[in-house]
Amino acid sequence: MAYAIAYRHLWTPKLRSSVFYGSALTDVLERKRSHFGVNLITSYNEYLDLGVELGNFSVDDEGMQSIDSNYLQFSAKLKF
């Protein structure tokens, strides 16, 4: 079973953000994964988008130590 849900909000014509969550669970291999995050992206000008995202990724597989990792990432998108 797997699912994902996300919401994108437009704050202004140049500023937007998203909140998302996803999870997957398998019966046969007993693997469980989940990922959530929130981001903020601005269209600096017509050629450049800048963003920041804060999130978490976790792995809870049978037979191995659980992994729970927070992250902060920055992005830039150049449009030409």
CYANA upper distance limits for C-alpha pairs under 8 A (distance plus 0.5 A):
  1 MET  CA     24 ALA  CA      6.27
  1 MET  CA     25 LEU  CA      5.88
  1 MET  CA     26 THR  CA      6.88
  2 ALA  CA     22 GLY  CA      8.01
  2 ALA  CA     23 SER  CA      6.10
  2 ALA  CA     24 ALA  CA      4.57
  2 ALA  CA     25 LEU  CA      6.77
  3 TYR  CA     22 GLY  CA      6.12
  3 TYR  CA     23 SER  CA      6.14
  3 TYR  CA     24 ALA  CA      7.05
  4 ALA  CA     20 PHE  CA      7.88
  4 ALA  CA     21 TYR  CA      6.17
  4 ALA  CA     22 GLY  CA      4.46
  4 ALA  CA     23 SER  CA      6.96
  5 ILE  CA     20 PHE  CA      6.16
  5 ILE  CA     21 TYR  CA      5.95
  5 ILE  CA     22 GLY  CA      6.78
  6 ALA  CA     18 SER  CA      7.38
  6 ALA  CA     19 VAL  CA      6.10
  6 ALA  CA     20 PHE  CA      4.56
  6 ALA  CA     21 TYR  CA      6.91
  7 TYR  CA     18 SER  CA      5.96
  7 TYR  CA     19 VAL  CA      5.87
  7 TYR  CA     20 PHE  CA      6.89
  8 ARG  CA     16 ARG  CA      7.62
  8 ARG  CA     17 SER  CA      6.19
  8 ARG  CA     18 SER  CA      4.71
  8 ARG  CA     19 VAL  CA      7.13
  9 HIS  CA     16 ARG  CA      6.14
  9 HIS  CA     17 SER  CA      5.89
  9 HIS  CA     18 SER  CA      6.68
 10 LEU  CA     15 LEU  CA      6.78
 10 LEU  CA     16 ARG  CA      4.92
 10 LEU  CA     17 SER  CA      7.18
 11 TRP  CA     15 LEU  CA      5.94
 11 TRP  CA     16 ARG  CA      5.91
 11 TRP  CA     17 SER  CA      8.10
 12 THR  CA     16 ARG  CA      7.43
 14 LYS  CA     42 THR  CA      5.98
 14 LYS  CA     43 SER  CA      5.45
 14 LYS  CA     44 TYR  CA      7.85
 15 LEU  CA     40 LEU  CA      7.87
 15 LEU  CA     41 ILE  CA      6.39
 15 LEU  CA     42 THR  CA      4.98
 15 LEU  CA     43 SER  CA      7.02
 16 ARG  CA     40 LEU  CA      6.44
 16 ARG  CA     41 ILE  CA      5.91
 16 ARG  CA     42 THR  CA      6.94
 17 SER  CA     38 VAL  CA      7.67
 17 SER  CA     39 ASN  CA      5.77
 17 SER  CA     40 LEU  CA      4.85
 17 SER  CA     41 ILE  CA      6.49
 18 SER  CA     38 VAL  CA      6.08
 18 SER  CA     39 ASN  CA      5.91
 18 SER  CA     40 LEU  CA      7.41
 19 VAL  CA     36 PHE  CA      8.12
 19 VAL  CA     37 GLY  CA      6.34
 19 VAL  CA     38 VAL  CA      4.92
 19 VAL  CA     39 ASN  CA      7.23
 20 PHE  CA     36 PHE  CA      5.95
 20 PHE  CA     37 GLY  CA      6.05
 20 PHE  CA     38 VAL  CA      7.04
 21 TYR  CA     34 SER  CA      7.95
 21 TYR  CA     35 HIS  CA      6.23
 21 TYR  CA     36 PHE  CA      4.72
 21 TYR  CA     37 GLY  CA      7.24
 22 GLY  CA     34 SER  CA      6.05
 22 GLY  CA     35 HIS  CA      5.81
 22 GLY  CA     36 PHE  CA      6.88
 23 SER  CA     32 LYS  CA      7.97
 23 SER  CA     33 ARG  CA      6.11
 23 SER  CA     34 SER  CA      4.67
 23 SER  CA     35 HIS  CA      6.98
 24 ALA  CA     31 ARG  CA      8.30
 24 ALA  CA     32 LYS  CA      6.21
 24 ALA  CA     33 ARG  CA      5.78
 24 ALA  CA     34 SER  CA      6.91
 25 LEU  CA     30 GLU  CA      7.48
 25 LEU  CA     31 ARG  CA      6.13
 25 LEU  CA     32 LYS  CA      4.98
 25 LEU  CA     33 ARG  CA      7.10
 26 THR  CA     30 GLU  CA      5.70
 26 THR  CA     31 ARG  CA      5.80
 26 THR  CA     32 LYS  CA      7.18
 27 ASP  CA     31 ARG  CA      7.95
 29 LEU  CA     62 GLU  CA      8.21
 30 GLU  CA     61 ASP  CA      6.64
 30 GLU  CA     62 GLU  CA      6.11
 31 ARG  CA     59 VAL  CA      8.23
 31 ARG  CA     60 ASP  CA      7.00
 31 ARG  CA     61 ASP  CA      4.87
 31 ARG  CA     62 GLU  CA      6.81
 32 LYS  CA     59 VAL  CA      6.47
 32 LYS  CA     60 ASP  CA      5.62
 32 LYS  CA     61 ASP  CA      6.09
 33 ARG  CA     57 PHE  CA      8.09
 33 ARG  CA     58 SER  CA      6.22
 33 ARG  CA     59 VAL  CA      5.17
 33 ARG  CA     60 ASP  CA      6.81
 33 ARG  CA     61 ASP  CA      8.33
 34 SER  CA     57 PHE  CA      6.38
 34 SER  CA     58 SER  CA      5.85
 34 SER  CA     59 VAL  CA      7.28
 35 HIS  CA     55 GLY  CA      7.90
 35 HIS  CA     56 ASN  CA      6.16
 35 HIS  CA     57 PHE  CA      4.93
 35 HIS  CA     58 SER  CA      6.92
 36 PHE  CA     55 GLY  CA      5.99
 36 PHE  CA     56 ASN  CA      5.94
 36 PHE  CA     57 PHE  CA      7.21
 37 GLY  CA     53 GLU  CA      7.34
 37 GLY  CA     54 LEU  CA      6.07
 37 GLY  CA     55 GLY  CA      4.29
 37 GLY  CA     56 ASN  CA      6.78
 38 VAL  CA     53 GLU  CA      6.21
 38 VAL  CA     54 LEU  CA      6.08
 38 VAL  CA     55 GLY  CA      6.79
 39 ASN  CA     51 GLY  CA      7.57
 39 ASN  CA     52 VAL  CA      6.12
 39 ASN  CA     53 GLU  CA      4.61
 39 ASN  CA     54 LEU  CA      6.85
 40 LEU  CA     51 GLY  CA      6.07
 40 LEU  CA     52 VAL  CA      6.06
 40 LEU  CA     53 GLU  CA      7.04
 41 ILE  CA     49 ASP  CA      7.31
 41 ILE  CA     50 LEU  CA      6.15
 41 ILE  CA     51 GLY  CA      4.61
 41 ILE  CA     52 VAL  CA      7.08
 42 THR  CA     49 ASP  CA      6.13
 42 THR  CA     50 LEU  CA      5.92
 42 THR  CA     51 GLY  CA      6.78
 43 SER  CA     48 LEU  CA      6.59
 43 SER  CA     49 ASP  CA      4.84
 43 SER  CA     50 LEU  CA      6.97
 44 TYR  CA     48 LEU  CA      6.06
 44 TYR  CA     49 ASP  CA      6.06
 44 TYR  CA     50 LEU  CA      7.16
 45 ASN  CA     49 ASP  CA      7.68
 46 GLU  CA     79 LYS  CA      8.17
 47 TYR  CA     78 LEU  CA      6.19
 47 TYR  CA     79 LYS  CA      5.19
 47 TYR  CA     80 PHE  CA      6.93
 48 LEU  CA     76 ALA  CA      7.48
 48 LEU  CA     77 LYS  CA      6.16
 48 LEU  CA     78 LEU  CA      5.31
 48 LEU  CA     79 LYS  CA      6.65
 49 ASP  CA     76 ALA  CA      6.14
 49 ASP  CA     77 LYS  CA      5.52
 49 ASP  CA     78 LEU  CA      7.20
 50 LEU  CA     74 PHE  CA      8.19
 50 LEU  CA     75 SER  CA      6.25
 50 LEU  CA     76 ALA  CA      5.11
 50 LEU  CA     77 LYS  CA      7.06
 51 GLY  CA     74 PHE  CA      6.17
 51 GLY  CA     75 SER  CA      5.46
 51 GLY  CA     76 ALA  CA      6.88
 52 VAL  CA     72 LEU  CA      7.80
 52 VAL  CA     73 GLN  CA      6.24
 52 VAL  CA     74 PHE  CA      4.95
 52 VAL  CA     75 SER  CA      6.71
 53 GLU  CA     72 LEU  CA      6.21
 53 GLU  CA     73 GLN  CA      5.75
 53 GLU  CA     74 PHE  CA      6.92
 54 LEU  CA     70 ASN  CA      8.07
 54 LEU  CA     71 TYR  CA      6.30
 54 LEU  CA     72 LEU  CA      5.13
 54 LEU  CA     73 GLN  CA      7.12
 55 GLY  CA     70 ASN  CA      6.23
 55 GLY  CA     71 TYR  CA      5.91
 55 GLY  CA     72 LEU  CA      7.16
 56 ASN  CA     68 ASP  CA      7.67
 56 ASN  CA     69 SER  CA      6.07
 56 ASN  CA     70 ASN  CA      4.81
 56 ASN  CA     71 TYR  CA      6.62
 57 PHE  CA     67 ILE  CA      8.47
 57 PHE  CA     68 ASP  CA      6.53
 57 PHE  CA     69 SER  CA      5.81
 57 PHE  CA     70 ASN  CA      7.00
 58 SER  CA     66 SER  CA      7.96
 58 SER  CA     67 ILE  CA      5.87
 58 SER  CA     68 ASP  CA      4.86
 58 SER  CA     69 SER  CA      6.66
 59 VAL  CA     66 SER  CA      6.21
 59 VAL  CA     67 ILE  CA      5.51
 59 VAL  CA     68 ASP  CA      7.08
 60 ASP  CA     64 MET  CA      8.08
 60 ASP  CA     65 GLN  CA      7.79
 60 ASP  CA     66 SER  CA      5.21
 60 ASP  CA     67 ILE  CA      7.06
 61 ASP  CA     65 GLN  CA      8.06
 61 ASP  CA     66 SER  CA      7.32
